[in-house]
Amino acid sequence: MKKRLLSLLLGAAMVLSLAACGGSNAGTEESAASADASAEAEVSEDDDTTFVVGFDAEYPPYGYMDEDGEYVGFDLDLAEEVCARNGWTLVKQPIDWDSKDMELESGSIDCIWNGFTVTGREEDYTWTVPYVDNSIVFVVKADSDIESADDLAGKTVVVQADSSGLAALDENPDLTATFGALQQVADYNTAFLDLESGAVDCIVVDIGVAQYQLTSRGDTFRQLDEALTTEQYAVGFKLGNEELMETVQSTLFEMYEDGTIDEIASNYEDYNIPSMLCIGDYVE
């Protein structure tokens, strides 16, 4: 969490400016003292806090830019409600997914909240309990002759770099070894464009993202019946940041118990979100 220190900085700048003028009269000294006192008073009165959420802005339905140029999504809606209940100001910070650890370690974001997979990363972050069960699935063009993972032999498969889909493929080396090629892209929008153009034959992707594309793109794509693996999403904080995690988690529990999470999820029914919720398994 980050305190806004603008008043302090402005006050300090005023003091330096007055000193630089070289005046030594009492009026100047009184003005400097007054400016310094004013800055301290404003800082002590400024209790506003910001909660900076790092997210992949091309990862619908969890976080993405809508037609109006606004960042929206299921996870961002949850974060907005958490902030409202704690008196925080939400800052939606799009990040390069490959740089997420650096962003978190540097303190430029407070958490990673964007379909963030716990599985395989349990010891790398401080996590809330999982709130969504997720599957990693295969998506192909609607007219493709690919019907199962066995049909991917010799095919070109694409996945997002440093994603849970890539981690799932790494855990299935026998399958991956049959591919003609495995490509990595920065975001899934690029992957779906490549699939539509015929540049690749299959995408390995989270089921929520797959459902979003299948719902919004009509009959262009289809999902294979079998899933590659299942996993869970949670909110990830810098390792050791237990206090902030506990505050967010307890707020999520409140939101579950009063029905708010179900209400938010209902806005994403087309993308299978309500049936994927699992936070109720962890509420005592």
LUMSE-424947 format. One record per residue (C-alpha): x, y, z; residue in one letter; residue number from 1. Coordinates in nm, 2 decimals. Example, Ala and Ser with C-alpha at 12.3 -4.5 7.8 and 13.67 -1.06 7.14 Angstrom:
# LUMSE-424947
<east->1.23	north->-0.45	up->0.78	type->a	seq->1>;
<east->1.37	north->-0.11	up->0.71	type->s	seq->2>;
# end
This chain:
# LUMSE-424947
<east->0.00	north->0.00	up->0.00	type->m	seq->1>;
<east->0.13	north->0.34	up->-0.08	type->k	seq->2>;
<east->0.07	north->0.67	up->0.11	type->k	seq->3>;
<east->0.03	north->0.97	up->-0.11	type->r	seq->4>;
<east->0.32	north->1.21	up->-0.02	type->l	seq->5>;
<east->0.24	north->1.49	up->-0.27	type->l	seq->6>;
<east->0.18	north->1.74	up->0.01	type->s	seq->7>;
<east->0.51	north->1.66	up->0.17	type->l	seq->8>;
<east->0.70	north->1.69	up->-0.15	type->l	seq->9>;
<east->0.54	north->2.02	up->-0.23	type->l	seq->10>;
<east->0.61	north->2.16	up->0.11	type->g	seq->11>;
<east->0.98	north->2.05	up->0.09	type->a	seq->12>;
<east->1.01	north->2.21	up->-0.25	type->a	seq->13>;
<east->0.87	north->2.54	up->-0.11	type->m	seq->14>;
<east->1.12	north->2.54	up->0.17	type->v	seq->15>;
<east->1.41	north->2.48	up->-0.07	type->l	seq->16>;
<east->1.28	north->2.75	up->-0.30	type->s	seq->17>;
<east->1.27	north->3.00	up->-0.02	type->l	seq->18>;
<east->1.62	north->2.91	up->0.10	type->a	seq->19>;
<east->1.76	north->2.94	up->-0.25	type->a	seq->20>;
<east->1.64	north->3.30	up->-0.27	type->c	seq->21>;
<east->1.91	north->3.39	up->-0.01	type->g	seq->22>;
<east->1.69	north->3.61	up->0.21	type->g	seq->23>;
<east->1.77	north->3.61	up->0.58	type->s	seq->24>;
<east->1.49	north->3.83	up->0.71	type->n	seq->25>;
<east->1.24	north->3.72	up->0.97	type->a	seq->26>;
<east->0.95	north->3.71	up->0.72	type->g	seq->27>;
<east->1.13	north->3.46	up->0.50	type->t	seq->28>;
<east->1.22	north->3.24	up->0.80	type->e	seq->29>;
<east->0.86	north->3.25	up->0.92	type->e	seq->30>;
<east->0.73	north->3.16	up->0.57	type->s	seq->31>;
<east->0.96	north->2.86	up->0.55	type->a	seq->32>;
<east->0.86	north->2.74	up->0.90	type->a	seq->33>;
<east->0.49	north->2.79	up->0.81	type->s	seq->34>;
<east->0.53	north->2.59	up->0.48	type->a	seq->35>;
<east->0.71	north->2.31	up->0.67	type->d	seq->36>;
<east->0.44	north->2.29	up->0.94	type->a	seq->37>;
<east->0.17	north->2.30	up->0.67	type->s	seq->38>;
<east->0.33	north->2.01	up->0.49	type->a	seq->39>;
<east->0.35	north->1.80	up->0.81	type->e	seq->40>;
<east->-0.01	north->1.88	up->0.89	type->a	seq->41>;
<east->-0.13	north->1.78	up->0.55	type->e	seq->42>;
<east->0.06	north->1.45	up->0.56	type->v	seq->43>;
<east->-0.08	north->1.36	up->0.90	type->s	seq->44>;
<east->-0.43	north->1.43	up->0.77	type->e	seq->45>;
<east->-0.39	north->1.24	up->0.45	type->d	seq->46>;
<east->-0.51	north->0.89	up->0.53	type->d	seq->47>;
<east->-0.60	north->0.80	up->0.18	type->d	seq->48>;
<east->-0.44	north->0.47	up->0.06	type->t	seq->49>;
<east->-0.41	north->0.31	up->-0.28	type->t	seq->50>;
<east->-0.42	north->-0.06	up->-0.36	type->f	seq->51>;
<east->-0.23	north->-0.13	up->-0.68	type->v	seq->52>;
<east->-0.33	north->-0.44	up->-0.86	type->v	seq->53>;
<east->-0.10	north->-0.58	up->-1.13	type->g	seq->54>;
<east->-0.28	north->-0.76	up->-1.41	type->f	seq->55>;
<east->-0.25	north->-0.87	up->-1.77	type->d	seq->56>;
<east->-0.47	north->-0.63	up->-1.97	type->a	seq->57>;
<east->-0.52	north->-0.89	up->-2.24	type->e	seq->58>;
<east->-0.66	north->-1.17	up->-2.02	type->y	seq->59>;
<east->-1.04	north->-1.17	up->-2.05	type->p	seq->60>;
<east->-1.26	north->-1.23	up->-1.86	type->p	seq->61>;
<east->-1.04	north->-1.16	up->-1.56	type->y	seq->62>;
<east->-0.88	north->-0.84	up->-1.68	type->g	seq->63>;
<east->-0.89	north->-0.66	up->-2.01	type->y	seq->64>;
<east->-0.98	north->-0.34	up->-2.19	type->m	seq->65>;
<east->-1.34	north->-0.30	up->-2.31	type->d	seq->66>;
<east->-1.47	north->-0.12	up->-2.61	type->e	seq->67>;
<east->-1.48	north->0.21	up->-2.42	type->d	seq->68>;
<east->-1.11	north->0.18	up->-2.33	type->g	seq->69>;
<east->-1.18	north->0.09	up->-1.97	type->e	seq->70>;
<east->-1.00	north->-0.18	up->-1.78	type->y	seq->71>;
<east->-1.27	north->-0.43	up->-1.67	type->v	seq->72>;
<east->-1.30	north->-0.80	up->-1.57	type->g	seq->73>;
<east->-1.41	north->-1.04	up->-1.30	type->f	seq->74>;
<east->-1.09	north->-1.01	up->-1.09	type->d	seq->75>;
<east->-1.09	north->-0.63	up->-1.12	type->l	seq->76>;
<east->-1.45	north->-0.62	up->-1.01	type->d	seq->77>;
<east->-1.36	north->-0.82	up->-0.70	type->l	seq->78>;
<east->-1.07	north->-0.59	up->-0.63	type->a	seq->79>;
<east->-1.29	north->-0.28	up->-0.67	type->e	seq->80>;
<east->-1.53	north->-0.42	up->-0.41	type->e	seq->81>;
<east->-1.25	north->-0.51	up->-0.17	type->v	seq->82>;
<east->-1.12	north->-0.15	up->-0.20	type->c	seq->83>;
<east->-1.46	north->0.00	up->-0.14	type->a	seq->84>;
<east->-1.50	north->-0.20	up->0.18	type->r	seq->85>;
<east->-1.16	north->-0.10	up->0.31	type->n	seq->86>;
<east->-1.16	north->0.27	up->0.21	type->g	seq->87>;
<east->-0.89	north->0.21	up->-0.04	type->w	seq->88>;
<east->-0.84	north->0.36	up->-0.39	type->t	seq->89>;
<east->-0.80	north->0.09	up->-0.65	type->l	seq->90>;
<east->-0.52	north->0.14	up->-0.91	type->v	seq->91>;
<east->-0.55	north->-0.10	up->-1.20	type->k	seq->92>;
<east->-0.19	north->-0.14	up->-1.32	type->q	seq->93>;
<east->-0.14	north->-0.33	up->-1.65	type->p	seq->94>;
<east->0.19	north->-0.52	up->-1.65	type->i	seq->95>;
<east->0.40	north->-0.73	up->-1.88	type->d	seq->96>;
<east->0.33	north->-1.08	up->-1.75	type->w	seq->97>;
<east->0.69	north->-1.18	up->-1.79	type->d	seq->98>;
<east->0.79	north->-0.89	up->-1.55	type->s	seq->99>;
<east->0.53	north->-0.96	up->-1.28	type->k	seq->100>;
<east->0.78	north->-1.07	up->-1.02	type->d	seq->101>;
<east->1.00	north->-0.77	up->-1.08	type->m	seq->102>;
<east->0.69	north->-0.54	up->-1.04	type->e	seq->103>;
<east->0.59	north->-0.71	up->-0.72	type->l	seq->104>;
<east->0.94	north->-0.72	up->-0.57	type->e	seq->105>;
<east->1.00	north->-0.35	up->-0.65	type->s	seq->106>;
<east->0.68	north->-0.25	up->-0.48	type->g	seq->107>;
<east->0.53	north->-0.09	up->-0.79	type->s	seq->108>;
<east->0.23	north->-0.32	up->-0.74	type->i	seq->109>;
<east->0.07	north->-0.46	up->-0.42	type->d	seq->110>;
<east->-0.04	north->-0.79	up->-0.56	type->c	seq->111>;
<east->-0.09	north->-0.99	up->-0.87	type->i	seq->112>;
<east->-0.46	north->-1.05	up->-0.93	type->w	seq->113>;
<east->-0.55	north->-1.17	up->-1.27	type->n	seq->114>;
<east->-0.62	north->-1.54	up->-1.31	type->g	seq->115>;
<east->-0.30	north->-1.61	up->-1.12	type->f	seq->116>;
<east->-0.23	north->-1.98	up->-1.07	type->t	seq->117>;
<east->-0.13	north->-2.11	up->-0.73	type->v	seq->118>;
<east->-0.03	north->-2.46	up->-0.86	type->t	seq->119>;
<east->0.35	north->-2.49	up->-0.88	type->g	seq->120>;
<east->0.40	north->-2.15	up->-0.72	type->r	seq->121>;
<east->0.30	north->-2.22	up->-0.37	type->e	seq->122>;
<east->0.63	north->-2.12	up->-0.21	type->e	seq->123>;
<east->0.70	north->-1.82	up->-0.43	type->d	seq->124>;
<east->0.43	north->-1.58	up->-0.30	type->y	seq->125>;
<east->0.20	north->-1.52	up->-0.01	type->t	seq->126>;
<east->-0.14	north->-1.63	up->-0.13	type->w	seq->127>;
<east->-0.50	north->-1.59	up->-0.03	type->t	seq->128>;
<east->-0.70	north->-1.90	up->-0.04	type->v	seq->129>;
<east->-0.81	north->-2.00	up->-0.39	type->p	seq->130>;
<east->-1.13	north->-1.85	up->-0.52	type->y	seq->131>;
<east->-1.16	north->-2.01	up->-0.87	type->v	seq->132>;
<east->-1.10	north->-2.37	up->-1.00	type->d	seq->133>;
<east->-0.96	north->-2.35	up->-1.34	type->n	seq->134>;
<east->-0.88	north->-2.60	up->-1.62	type->s	seq->135>;
<east->-0.62	north->-2.57	up->-1.90	type->i	seq->136>;
<east->-0.78	north->-2.66	up->-2.23	type->v	seq->137>;
<east->-0.71	north->-2.69	up->-2.60	type->f	seq->138>;
<east->-0.88	north->-2.45	up->-2.85	type->v	seq->139>;
<east->-0.87	north->-2.51	up->-3.22	type->v	seq->140>;
<east->-1.04	north->-2.36	up->-3.53	type->k	seq->141>;
<east->-1.40	north->-2.47	up->-3.57	type->a	seq->142>;
<east->-1.33	north->-2.65	up->-3.89	type->d	seq->143>;
<east->-1.01	north->-2.82	up->-3.76	type->s	seq->144>;
<east->-0.97	north->-3.20	up->-3.78	type->d	seq->145>;
<east->-0.81	north->-3.20	up->-3.44	type->i	seq->146>;
<east->-1.04	north->-3.38	up->-3.19	type->e	seq->147>;
<east->-0.81	north->-3.48	up->-2.91	type->s	seq->148>;
<east->-0.46	north->-3.42	up->-2.77	type->a	seq->149>;
<east->-0.34	north->-3.72	up->-2.97	type->d	seq->150>;
<east->-0.42	north->-3.53	up->-3.29	type->d	seq->151>;
<east->-0.17	north->-3.26	up->-3.20	type->l	seq->152>;
<east->0.12	north->-3.47	up->-3.32	type->a	seq->153>;
<east->0.32	north->-3.27	up->-3.58	type->g	seq->154>;
<east->0.10	north->-2.96	up->-3.52	type->k	seq->155>;
<east->0.20	north->-2.61	up->-3.42	type->t	seq->156>;
<east->0.07	north->-2.53	up->-3.07	type->v	seq->157>;
<east->0.09	north->-2.18	up->-2.91	type->v	seq->158>;
<east->0.08	north->-2.07	up->-2.55	type->v	seq->159>;
<east->0.13	north->-1.75	up->-2.35	type->q	seq->160>;
<east->0.49	north->-1.71	up->-2.22	type->a	seq->161>;
<east->0.53	north->-1.77	up->-1.84	type->d	seq->162>;
<east->0.16	north->-1.88	up->-1.82	type->s	seq->163>;
<east->-0.01	north->-2.16	up->-1.64	type->s	seq->164>;
<east->-0.07	north->-2.32	up->-1.98	type->g	seq->165>;
<east->0.30	north->-2.33	up->-2.04	type->l	seq->166>;
<east->0.36	north->-2.47	up->-1.69	type->a	seq->167>;
<east->0.10	north->-2.75	up->-1.76	type->a	seq->168>;
<east->0.28	north->-2.83	up->-2.09	type->l	seq->169>;
<east->0.61	north->-2.85	up->-1.91	type->d	seq->170>;
<east->0.46	north->-3.10	up->-1.68	type->e	seq->171>;
<east->0.35	north->-3.31	up->-1.97	type->n	seq->172>;
<east->0.67	north->-3.36	up->-2.17	type->p	seq->173>;
<east->0.56	north->-3.67	up->-2.35	type->d	seq->174>;
<east->0.27	north->-3.48	up->-2.51	type->l	seq->175>;
<east->0.48	north->-3.17	up->-2.58	type->t	seq->176>;
<east->0.74	north->-3.39	up->-2.76	type->a	seq->177>;
<east->0.48	north->-3.49	up->-3.02	type->t	seq->178>;
<east->0.42	north->-3.13	up->-3.13	type->f	seq->179>;
<east->0.56	north->-3.01	up->-3.46	type->g	seq->180>;
<east->0.64	north->-2.68	up->-3.28	type->a	seq->181>;
<east->0.55	north->-2.50	up->-2.96	type->l	seq->182>;
<east->0.54	north->-2.13	up->-2.98	type->q	seq->183>;
<east->0.52	north->-1.87	up->-2.70	type->q	seq->184>;
<east->0.35	north->-1.53	up->-2.74	type->v	seq->185>;
<east->0.32	north->-1.23	up->-2.51	type->a	seq->186>;
<east->-0.06	north->-1.24	up->-2.48	type->d	seq->187>;
<east->-0.36	north->-1.46	up->-2.58	type->y	seq->188>;
<east->-0.51	north->-1.20	up->-2.81	type->n	seq->189>;
<east->-0.21	north->-1.26	up->-3.04	type->t	seq->190>;
<east->-0.25	north->-1.64	up->-3.00	type->a	seq->191>;
<east->-0.61	north->-1.63	up->-3.11	type->f	seq->192>;
<east->-0.53	north->-1.40	up->-3.41	type->l	seq->193>;
<east->-0.26	north->-1.65	up->-3.51	type->d	seq->194>;
<east->-0.51	north->-1.94	up->-3.47	type->l	seq->195>;
<east->-0.77	north->-1.76	up->-3.68	type->e	seq->196>;
<east->-0.51	north->-1.69	up->-3.96	type->s	seq->197>;
<east->-0.39	north->-2.05	up->-3.97	type->g	seq->198>;
<east->-0.04	north->-1.96	up->-3.85	type->a	seq->199>;
<east->-0.09	north->-2.21	up->-3.56	type->v	seq->200>;
<east->-0.31	north->-2.52	up->-3.51	type->d	seq->201>;
<east->-0.40	north->-2.51	up->-3.14	type->c	seq->202>;
<east->-0.39	north->-2.29	up->-2.84	type->i	seq->203>;
<east->-0.33	north->-2.41	up->-2.48	type->v	seq->204>;
<east->-0.52	north->-2.17	up->-2.26	type->v	seq->205>;
<east->-0.72	north->-2.13	up->-1.94	type->d	seq->206>;
<east->-1.08	north->-2.23	up->-1.97	type->i	seq->207>;
<east->-1.21	north->-1.88	up->-1.87	type->g	seq->208>;
<east->-1.02	north->-1.71	up->-2.15	type->v	seq->209>;
<east->-1.13	north->-1.99	up->-2.39	type->a	seq->210>;
<east->-1.49	north->-1.94	up->-2.29	type->q	seq->211>;
<east->-1.46	north->-1.56	up->-2.34	type->y	seq->212>;
<east->-1.32	north->-1.61	up->-2.69	type->q	seq->213>;
<east->-1.58	north->-1.87	up->-2.79	type->l	seq->214>;
<east->-1.86	north->-1.66	up->-2.67	type->t	seq->215>;
<east->-1.74	north->-1.33	up->-2.83	type->s	seq->216>;
<east->-1.61	north->-1.48	up->-3.16	type->r	seq->217>;
<east->-1.91	north->-1.69	up->-3.26	type->g	seq->218>;
<east->-1.83	north->-2.00	up->-3.45	type->d	seq->219>;
<east->-1.47	north->-1.93	up->-3.53	type->t	seq->220>;
<east->-1.32	north->-2.16	up->-3.26	type->f	seq->221>;
<east->-1.41	north->-2.46	up->-3.05	type->r	seq->222>;
<east->-1.28	north->-2.62	up->-2.74	type->q	seq->223>;
<east->-1.17	north->-2.99	up->-2.72	type->l	seq->224>;
<east->-1.36	north->-3.21	up->-2.48	type->d	seq->225>;
<east->-1.06	north->-3.31	up->-2.28	type->e	seq->226>;
<east->-0.87	north->-3.08	up->-2.05	type->a	seq->227>;
<east->-0.49	north->-3.08	up->-2.02	type->l	seq->228>;
<east->-0.50	north->-3.02	up->-1.64	type->t	seq->229>;
<east->-0.69	north->-2.84	up->-1.36	type->t	seq->230>;
<east->-0.56	north->-2.57	up->-1.13	type->e	seq->231>;
<east->-0.67	north->-2.29	up->-0.89	type->q	seq->232>;
<east->-0.65	north->-1.91	up->-0.89	type->y	seq->233>;
<east->-0.57	north->-1.70	up->-0.59	type->a	seq->234>;
<east->-0.44	north->-1.35	up->-0.52	type->v	seq->235>;
<east->-0.06	north->-1.34	up->-0.50	type->g	seq->236>;
<east->0.14	north->-1.10	up->-0.27	type->f	seq->237>;
<east->0.51	north->-1.05	up->-0.22	type->k	seq->238>;
<east->0.64	north->-1.34	up->0.00	type->l	seq->239>;
<east->0.59	north->-1.24	up->0.36	type->g	seq->240>;
<east->0.33	north->-0.97	up->0.31	type->n	seq->241>;
<east->0.09	north->-1.15	up->0.54	type->e	seq->242>;
<east->-0.09	north->-0.85	up->0.68	type->e	seq->243>;
<east->-0.22	north->-0.72	up->0.35	type->l	seq->244>;
<east->-0.30	north->-1.07	up->0.23	type->m	seq->245>;
<east->-0.51	north->-1.13	up->0.55	type->e	seq->246>;
<east->-0.70	north->-0.80	up->0.50	type->t	seq->247>;
<east->-0.79	north->-0.89	up->0.14	type->v	seq->248>;
<east->-0.87	north->-1.25	up->0.22	type->q	seq->249>;
<east->-1.10	north->-1.16	up->0.51	type->s	seq->250>;
<east->-1.28	north->-0.91	up->0.29	type->t	seq->251>;
<east->-1.33	north->-1.17	up->0.02	type->l	seq->252>;
<east->-1.48	north->-1.40	up->0.28	type->f	seq->253>;
<east->-1.72	north->-1.13	up->0.38	type->e	seq->254>;
<east->-1.81	north->-1.08	up->0.01	type->m	seq->255>;
<east->-1.88	north->-1.45	up->-0.03	type->y	seq->256>;
<east->-2.09	north->-1.48	up->0.28	type->e	seq->257>;
<east->-2.32	north->-1.18	up->0.19	type->d	seq->258>;
<east->-2.35	north->-1.31	up->-0.17	type->g	seq->259>;
<east->-2.15	north->-1.03	up->-0.34	type->t	seq->260>;
<east->-1.90	north->-1.27	up->-0.51	type->i	seq->261>;
<east->-2.19	north->-1.47	up->-0.65	type->d	seq->262>;
<east->-2.35	north->-1.15	up->-0.78	type->e	seq->263>;
<east->-2.03	north->-1.03	up->-0.95	type->i	seq->264>;
<east->-1.97	north->-1.38	up->-1.10	type->a	seq->265>;
<east->-2.32	north->-1.38	up->-1.25	type->s	seq->266>;
<east->-2.21	north->-1.10	up->-1.48	type->n	seq->267>;
<east->-1.96	north->-1.35	up->-1.63	type->y	seq->268>;
<east->-2.20	north->-1.65	up->-1.66	type->e	seq->269>;
<east->-2.12	north->-1.68	up->-2.03	type->d	seq->270>;
<east->-1.76	north->-1.74	up->-1.94	type->y	seq->271>;
<east->-1.83	north->-2.02	up->-1.70	type->n	seq->272>;
<east->-1.72	north->-1.82	up->-1.39	type->i	seq->273>;
<east->-2.01	north->-1.90	up->-1.15	type->p	seq->274>;
<east->-1.95	north->-2.28	up->-1.18	type->s	seq->275>;
<east->-1.57	north->-2.23	up->-1.13	type->m	seq->276>;
<east->-1.60	north->-2.05	up->-0.79	type->l	seq->277>;
<east->-1.44	north->-2.24	up->-0.50	type->c	seq->278>;
<east->-1.38	north->-1.99	up->-0.23	type->i	seq->279>;
<east->-1.68	north->-2.13	up->-0.03	type->g	seq->280>;
<east->-1.47	north->-2.44	up->0.03	type->d	seq->281>;
<east->-1.24	north->-2.23	up->0.25	type->y	seq->282>;
<east->-1.49	north->-2.01	up->0.45	type->v	seq->283>;
<east->-1.52	north->-2.15	up->0.80	type->e	seq->284>;
# end
